[in-house]
Amino acid sequence: MRDEVIRRLRAAVATLVLAGLVVAPWVVDDYTAAILARTLALGLVGVSVALLTGVAGMPTLGQTAPYAAGAYASAVLGSQVSDVGVVQVAVAALAGATLAAVTLPLVVPARGVIVLMITLAIGELVVTVLGRWRSVTGGTDGLAGITPVRPLWGMAVLASDRARYVYTLVVVAMLVGAVLLLVRSRGGLLLRAGRDDEARLRASGHRVPLYLSGAHVAAGAIAGAAGSLLVVAQQYISPADFGFDTSALLLLGVVIGGTASVGGALVGAVLVIAVRDWLFGVLPGHAPLVLGALFVATVYLLPTGVARARRPRGGPRQPVPTPDRPVPAPTRTPELRV
């Protein structure tokens, strides 16, 4: 009964949020459209967090690092080289993936809480560098007056907040679809198998560090692309956009949506950012307290998030499948006849 209620709650919340995102450009004002576009960009970073935390089993607080790398790469490229959106997204994704690849020796060998601490340190180090590299990033003042983008060559520049929101929504939908295909592929199956039983996957001859490295770089590319969308949405960036509070909110959204659900992570991150922005206006000075209480309640009441039903207490744990070793059929205990 509880699992059925959770599934219905998940479906209702996801449907309402997704429907609201689709119709938003035609029912909200320009300011709200700009806020929603920025929220979508952060939701895409939440998807990268879910890929690492829920699918690969590497909890992270450092996805703001590739997010920042992609944002600044896109801003500099747009001001000096090209104002084409697809080019900026590609370069931003490359910047995020490159930063993730550089940090592989630090992140991949670690496990559990140590990964959280390492990724948090990486994120804070990147914010510090951005604040001091004034010649490129503008320092703590940030970069303003960024050139507006055009989606493709020959198309008009995105001159309104509604147009920028629609562009952001389309790019996010395409990238989330790509992540869903990845998660449901053989590579995604191997990542989940390593998350559930790494020793068994290693014993089967699989190179677990290689799979984790691929997931880390892919998540960095997704976060980098989200950074490009942030530039489009607000046309201004500063190191304050990538601090610890952003990392904590993203992890909160992923926990609420379900760490193993890509769609749930997107919905959860969007909800958390929207609630935060609304609470800042309704309860000035108390929004962090309310969000903290929401996090505690979520972890206690829905430990696997609203996007995933919890296994019944005391139930048997199912074997972890791998591509070359399917789940064995359950054996039946013969009846004892007297």
Secondary structure, 3 states (H helix, E strand, C coil): CHHHHHHHHHHHHHHHHHHHHHHHHHHCCHHHHHHHHHHHHHHHHHHHHHHHHHHCCCCCCCCHHHHHHHHHHHHHHHHHCCCEHHHHHHHHHHHHHHHHHHCHHHHCCCCCHHHHHHHHHHHHHHHHHHHHCHHHHCHHHCECCCCCCECCCCCCCCCCHHHHHHHHHHHHHHHHHHHHHHHCCHHHHHHHHHHHCHHHHHHCCCCHHHHHHHHHHHHHHHHHHHHHHHHHHHCCECHHHHCHHHHHHHHHHHHHHCCCCHHHHHHHHHHHHHHHHHHHHHCCCCHHHHHHHHHHHHHHHCCCCCCCCCCCCCCCCCCCCECCECCCCCCCCCCCCC
